[in-house]
Amino acid sequence: MPDERPSDTETVLLDAALAEVLAHGVRRTTVSDIARRGGVSRQTLYRYWPDAQALFAALVTRELLAALPPGSAATSLPALVGELVDTADRIRSLPLVHRLRDTDPELFSRYILERLGTSQRVIHAALATRISVGQDAGFVRKGDARRLAAMVLLIAQSAVQSAPLVTEWMPPKAWRVELTRALAGYLAVEEP
């Protein structure tokens, strides 16, 4: 199996893209800005990504996937829900998520409302696997694990996206409590 880790140059360019986007937003960041910050030519950057949109998509994917929990699946419902809430909180707190929400809401909403991106597909697959493990262990309710994972993704994604709208009523600590209740209630084994 080929090594899928990014090269040093890719990492430098993604780091440069992150710095530029945080400083200026996506619309005001150019390939030239990123290449200059990364210390390479535009032609070098184009060896890795065909255009700025592909580079920004790779950046978002990297940042979101870095928030996923490492290691094996949880062994109880509270542990699984805790992992899910911790992950949602890490994503909610990402500087890139804040910047996209503030400066590029149409791009942010495109990946929430119009299309599934690579990161969402990877997150969904990881959720389905963890839910299936929980079902096999008897602490997650029965049902199609992929369908349950899709609903968990929708719940968490909505909570992350809309958290700033409800801060007046639900500060971050309360947000975590309520998301925990929502996910635990949804995934709990149904009483006979």
HELIX and SHEET records of a PDB file:
HELIX    1   1 ASP A    8  HIS A   24  1                                  17    
HELIX    2   2 VAL A   31  GLY A   38  1                                   8    
HELIX    3   3 ARG A   42  TYR A   48  1                                   7    
HELIX    4   4 ALA A   52  ALA A   66  1                                  15    
HELIX    5   5 LEU A   77  SER A   93  1                                  17    
HELIX    6   6 PRO A   95  THR A  103  1                                   9    
HELIX    7   7 PRO A  105  SER A  109  1                                   5    
HELIX    8   8 ARG A  110  GLU A  114  3                                   5    
HELIX    9   9 THR A  118  ALA A  137  1                                  20    
HELIX   10  10 ALA A  145  SER A  162  1                                  18    
HELIX   11  11 ALA A  163  VAL A  166  5                                   4    
HELIX   12  12 PRO A  172  LEU A  187  1                                  16    
END                                                                             
